[in-house]
Amino acid sequence: MSAATALGQLGDRVSFLALPLVAITALHADEFQVGLLTAMTTAGSLLVGLPAGAWVDRLRKRSVMISTDLARALVLVTIPLAWWADLLSIPWLYAVALVHGLLTVFFDVAYVSYLPHLVGRDKLVEGNSKLSAIRSVTSIGGPGVAGPLVGWVGAPVTVLASAVGMALSGLLASGIRKPERKPEPAQRPRLGSEIREGLRFVLRNSCLRAIMLGDAIFNLSLVMYQTMLLVFLEREADIGPLGIGLVLSGMGCGALLGALSATWFSRRIGQGRIIWLASLATCPLTALMPPARPGWSLYLAAVGLAVLSLGGVVRFVAQSSLQQTLTPDRLLGRVSATARFVSWGGIPLGGILGGVSGSAFGAAATLWIGALGMTLSSLATFLSPLRTLRTPAAEEPPPRAEVVR
């Protein structure tokens, strides 16, 4: 699974940089169009976030991961093909981003739900840390590869590298041999009842509620920030695709350090407490970017983003492991999808708000707004039982889910 994860994440990180740069450099999109592209990329969580969990719970997770990886590769290939045929346009990019995002929802829900089966519940923190380390390495390598490629062959052709990575990921995942039992279907499976069961389980748990609310605020603010970050670096800081790739690779370095230290932080500080502390300690550093200009201030701002990534991964590992620990096997897909729906539901809005704010006030002002929102997101988890929680099993046992008939 490690090799498949590495290639899939590498492809994803390449496309994360290449898609908006296709719009900015090849199609000369304005700030609002870039924001709308970001919204299309993440709209899948809002459109199919809840039913995705119920559907994934009915299937073998590995099969879902393989099929969605291959489908995402096919969708991305259409961008260089359309470019070579002189057919590529902003609406085409929107369509690709939307379909790719829908498929990513199913992949991510299956991916998170498959981990407890693969490593066992007693090794979830270590398992999530290792997978986060792989994601972090690709966060370094992805922009590091994509930046020069965009400069040499252009952004549309660079997307082809992303498609190849995802296709190889799907092929390697098919080689995972650990047996996975097919979920037993309910006597009368009803999508609505299954969705409500997942929602009820999450909303009755105070820790999961706080995590979702904090994530929703953080993700909306982060996407506002990221939407204008590329515009700011390209047009105001004037550092070009290679420089942008280096900044994003620096964020990947911070994420790698976070993945390598996440287990230590969770054990030393507490799995619950590190969730709010990581955000509170690192999010304010994002305010270093808006006033930055080429030179030492930009270098310092890039370090701030790297520290943000470190804290983000530490928080992600802790809360993912806590969520998986509290959730029964049969509800893993639905709880993961519910958390994703609530936490990521505001991301399309964040993309649109980022584009509107960038058009009205400029990229730098939007970065200030995003930095403030990310910092305030830690209040949701601080003002909850997570403020003093060390280990969920000891202090807050999993609530018993009510079976909906």
C-alpha positions in Angstrom: 0.0 0.0 0.0 2.9 2.3 0.7 4.1 2.4 -3.0 0.5 2.9 -4.2 0.0 5.7 -1.8 3.3 7.4 -2.8 2.5 7.4 -6.5 -1.1 8.4 -6.0 -0.2 11.3 -3.7 2.6 12.4 -6.0 0.2 12.6 -8.9 -2.3 14.5 -6.7 0.3 17.0 -5.6 1.5 17.6 -9.2 -2.1 18.3 -10.2 -2.6 20.5 -7.2 0.0 22.9 -8.6 -0.5 22.3 -12.3 -4.3 22.7 -12.6 -4.4 26.3 -11.3 -1.3 27.2 -13.3 -3.0 25.9 -16.4 -5.7 28.5 -15.7 -3.3 31.3 -14.7 -0.5 30.9 -17.3 -2.0 29.1 -20.2 -5.6 30.4 -20.2 -4.9 33.8 -18.4 -7.7 33.3 -15.9 -8.5 36.2 -13.5 -8.8 35.9 -9.7 -12.5 34.9 -9.7 -12.0 32.2 -12.3 -9.1 30.7 -10.3 -11.3 30.8 -7.2 -14.1 29.1 -9.1 -11.7 26.4 -10.3 -10.8 25.7 -6.7 -14.5 25.5 -5.8 -15.0 22.9 -8.6 -12.1 20.9 -7.4 -13.6 20.5 -3.9 -17.3 20.6 -4.7 -17.5 16.8 -4.6 -17.5 16.7 -0.8 -20.6 18.8 -0.8 -22.4 17.0 -3.6 -21.8 13.3 -2.7 -20.0 13.5 0.6 -22.8 11.8 2.6 -24.0 9.1 0.2 -20.4 8.2 -0.6 -19.9 6.8 2.9 -22.9 4.6 2.7 -22.0 3.3 -0.7 -18.4 2.6 0.3 -19.5 0.7 3.4 -21.3 -1.7 1.1 -18.2 -2.5 -1.0 -14.6 -3.7 -0.6 -12.5 -0.6 0.1 -9.6 -1.8 -2.0 -11.8 -2.2 -5.1 -13.1 1.4 -4.7 -9.5 2.8 -4.4 -8.3 1.0 -7.5 -11.3 2.0 -9.7 -11.2 5.6 -8.6 -7.5 6.0 -9.1 -7.8 4.7 -12.7 -10.8 6.9 -13.4 -9.0 10.0 -12.1 -6.1 9.3 -14.4 -8.4 9.1 -17.4 -10.0 12.3 -16.5 -6.7 14.2 -16.2 -5.4 12.9 -19.5 -8.1 14.9 -21.3 -6.3 18.2 -20.4 -3.1 17.7 -22.4 -5.2 16.1 -25.2 -7.5 19.1 -25.3 -4.5 21.4 -25.2 -2.8 19.7 -28.2 -6.2 19.8 -30.1 -6.5 23.5 -29.3 -9.8 22.8 -27.5 -8.8 23.6 -23.9 -10.8 26.3 -22.1 -11.8 27.4 -18.7 -15.1 25.5 -18.8 -13.2 22.3 -19.7 -10.9 22.8 -16.7 -14.0 23.3 -14.5 -15.5 20.0 -15.8 -12.3 18.1 -15.2 -11.9 19.6 -11.7 -15.4 18.7 -10.8 -15.3 15.1 -12.0 -11.8 14.6 -10.5 -13.1 15.9 -7.2 -16.1 13.6 -7.2 -13.9 10.6 -7.7 -11.5 11.8 -5.0 -14.3 11.8 -2.4 -14.9 8.1 -3.0 -11.2 7.3 -3.0 -10.5 9.2 0.3 -13.5 7.7 2.1 -12.3 4.2 1.1 -8.7 5.0 1.9 -9.4 6.2 5.5 -11.9 3.3 6.1 -9.4 0.6 4.8 -6.6 1.6 7.2 -8.0 0.0 10.4 -8.5 -3.3 8.5 -4.9 -3.1 7.1 -2.9 -2.3 10.3 -5.2 -3.1 13.2 -6.9 -0.7 15.6 -4.0 -0.8 18.1 -1.6 0.7 15.5 -3.7 3.5 14.1 -1.6 6.4 15.2 1.6 4.7 13.8 -0.2 3.8 10.6 -1.6 7.3 10.1 1.8 8.7 10.8 3.5 6.5 8.2 0.9 7.3 5.6 1.2 11.0 6.4 5.0 10.7 6.0 4.5 9.3 2.5 2.1 12.2 1.7 4.6 14.7 3.0 7.4 13.3 0.9 5.2 13.6 -2.1 4.3 17.1 -1.0 8.0 17.9 -1.3 8.6 16.1 -4.5 5.3 17.0 -6.3 5.7 20.7 -6.4 9.5 20.2 -6.9 8.7 18.2 -10.0 5.7 20.2 -11.2 7.4 23.6 -10.9 10.3 22.9 -13.4 8.0 20.8 -15.6 5.6 23.8 -15.9 8.5 26.0 -16.9 9.9 23.5 -19.4 6.9 21.9 -21.1 4.0 24.0 -19.9 1.2 23.4 -17.3 -1.2 21.4 -19.6 1.5 18.8 -20.4 2.6 18.6 -16.7 -0.9 17.3 -15.8 0.0 14.2 -17.8 2.6 13.3 -15.1 -0.2 13.5 -12.5 -2.3 11.1 -14.6 0.5 8.6 -14.9 1.1 8.6 -11.1 -2.5 7.9 -10.4 -2.7 5.1 -12.9 0.3 3.4 -11.4 -1.1 3.9 -8.0 -4.3 2.0 -9.0 -2.2 -0.8 -10.6 0.0 -1.2 -7.5 -3.1 -1.2 -5.1 -4.4 -4.2 -7.0 -1.4 -6.1 -5.7 -2.4 -5.8 -2.0 -3.1 -9.4 -1.0 -4.4 -9.1 2.5 -7.9 -10.6 2.4 -10.8 -8.2 2.9 -14.2 -9.6 3.7 -17.1 -8.1 1.7 -19.4 -6.2 4.0 -22.7 -8.0 4.8 -25.6 -6.1 3.3 -28.4 -5.0 5.5 -31.7 -6.9 5.1 -33.3 -3.9 3.5 -30.6 -1.4 2.7 -31.9 2.1 2.5 -29.5 4.9 1.6 -31.3 7.5 3.7 -31.3 5.4 6.8 -27.6 4.5 6.5 -26.7 8.2 6.0 -28.7 9.2 9.1 -27.1 6.5 11.2 -23.6 7.9 10.4 -24.8 11.5 11.0 -26.4 10.5 14.4 -23.2 8.7 15.5 -21.0 11.7 14.8 -23.3 14.4 16.1 -23.8 12.6 19.4 -20.1 12.5 20.1 -18.8 15.8 21.5 -15.2 15.2 20.4 -16.1 14.4 16.8 -18.5 17.4 16.7 -15.7 19.7 17.8 -13.2 18.3 15.3 -15.7 18.7 12.4 -16.5 22.3 13.4 -12.9 23.3 13.7 -12.0 21.6 10.5 -14.9 23.3 8.7 -13.6 26.8 9.7 -10.0 25.9 9.1 -10.6 24.4 5.6 -12.8 27.3 4.4 -10.1 29.8 5.6 -7.2 27.7 4.2 -8.8 27.4 0.8 -9.4 31.2 0.7 -5.7 31.5 1.5 -4.5 28.9 -1.0 -6.7 30.2 -3.8 -4.9 33.6 -3.7 -1.5 32.3 -2.6 -0.6 31.1 -6.1 -1.9 34.4 -7.6 0.1 36.4 -5.0 3.3 34.5 -5.6 3.0 34.6 -9.4 1.8 38.2 -9.8 2.9 40.2 -6.7 5.9 38.3 -5.4 6.8 37.6 -9.1 8.8 34.4 -8.4 7.5 32.3 -11.3 6.6 28.6 -11.4 10.0 27.3 -10.2 9.8 29.6 -7.1 6.2 28.6 -6.4 7.2 25.0 -6.6 10.0 25.6 -4.1 7.6 27.3 -1.6 5.2 24.4 -1.8 8.0 21.9 -1.5 9.0 23.8 1.7 5.5 23.2 3.0 6.0 19.5 2.1 9.2 19.5 4.2 7.2 20.9 7.2 4.5 18.2 6.6 7.2 15.5 6.6 8.6 16.7 9.9 5.0 16.7 11.3 4.4 13.1 10.1 7.7 11.9 11.7 6.9 13.6 15.0 3.1 13.1 15.1 3.3 10.0 17.2 5.7 11.6 19.7 3.5 14.7 20.1 0.3 12.6 20.6 2.0 10.5 23.3 3.8 13.4 25.0 1.0 16.0 25.0 -2.1 13.8 24.5 -4.0 12.7 21.4 -6.9 15.1 22.2 -4.9 18.1 23.4 -2.5 18.2 20.5 -5.5 18.7 18.0 -6.2 22.2 19.2 -2.7 23.1 20.3 -1.1 22.3 16.9 -3.5 24.8 15.2 -3.1 27.5 17.8 0.7 27.4 17.7 1.2 27.3 13.9 -1.7 29.1 12.2 -0.7 32.7 13.2 2.5 32.3 11.1 0.5 32.4 7.9 0.2 36.2 8.5 3.9 36.5 7.4 3.0 36.0 3.8 0.8 39.0 2.9 3.5 41.7 3.6 6.3 39.6 2.1 8.3 40.6 -1.0 11.3 39.0 -2.7 14.1 38.7 -0.2 14.3 37.8 3.4 10.7 38.5 4.2 9.5 36.0 1.6 11.9 33.4 2.9 10.6 33.9 6.4 7.0 33.7 5.2 7.8 30.4 3.4 9.2 29.0 6.7 5.9 30.1 8.3 4.0 28.0 5.8 6.3 25.1 6.4 5.6 25.3 10.1 1.8 25.5 9.3 2.1 22.2 7.4 4.0 20.6 10.3 1.2 21.5 12.7 -1.5 20.5 10.2 -0.1 17.0 9.8 0.3 16.5 13.6 -3.3 17.6 14.0 -4.5 15.4 11.1 -2.8 12.3 12.4 -4.2 12.8 15.9 -7.8 13.5 14.9 -7.9 10.8 12.2 -6.7 8.2 14.7 -9.2 9.4 17.3 -12.0 9.2 14.8 -11.1 5.7 13.7 -10.7 4.6 17.4 -14.2 5.8 18.3 -15.9 4.3 15.3 -17.2 0.7 14.9 -16.0 -1.1 11.8 -19.4 -1.2 10.1 -19.7 2.6 10.4 -16.2 3.6 9.3 -17.1 4.7 5.8 -20.2 6.6 6.9 -18.5 8.4 9.8 -15.5 9.3 7.5 -17.9 10.6 4.8 -19.9 12.5 7.4 -16.8 14.1 8.8 -15.6 15.0 5.4 -19.0 16.4 4.3 -19.1 18.8 7.3 -15.4 19.6 7.4 -15.0 20.0 3.7 -18.4 21.3 2.8 -17.3 24.9 3.1 -14.2 24.4 0.9 -16.0 25.2 -2.4 -17.4 28.3 -0.7 -13.9 29.1 0.4 -12.7 29.0 -3.2 -15.5 31.3 -4.4 -15.0 33.7 -1.5 -11.2 33.7 -2.1 -11.9 34.6 -5.8 -14.4 37.3 -4.9 -12.2 38.7 -2.2 -9.2 38.6 -4.5 -11.0 40.5 -7.2 -12.4 43.1 -4.8 -9.6 43.6 -2.4 -6.5 42.0 -3.9 -4.6 38.8 -3.2 -2.7 40.1 -0.2 -5.9 41.2 1.7 -7.4 37.8 1.1 -4.3 36.2 2.6 -4.9 38.3 5.8 -8.5 37.1 6.0 -7.5 33.5 5.5 -4.8 33.7 8.2 -7.2 35.1 10.7 -9.8 32.4 10.0 -7.3 29.6 10.3 -6.1 30.9 13.7 -9.7 31.3 15.1 -10.5 27.7 14.0 -8.7 26.3 17.0 -11.4 27.7 19.4 -13.8 25.0 18.4 -11.6 22.2 19.7 -10.2 24.2 22.6 -13.7 24.8 24.0 -14.5 21.1 24.0 -13.5 17.9 25.9 -10.5 17.7 23.7 -8.9 20.5 25.7 -7.9 18.0 28.4 -8.3 14.6 26.6 -5.2 12.5 26.4 -6.5 9.1 25.0 -10.0 8.6 23.8 -10.3 5.0 25.0 -9.5 6.0 28.6 -11.5 9.2 28.9 -14.3 9.0 26.4 -15.2 5.6 25.2 -17.0 5.2 21.9 -20.7 5.8 22.1 -22.9 2.9 21.1 -24.4 3.6 17.7 -28.2 3.2 17.4 -29.2 0.9 14.6 -31.7 2.7 12.3 -34.2 0.4 10.8 
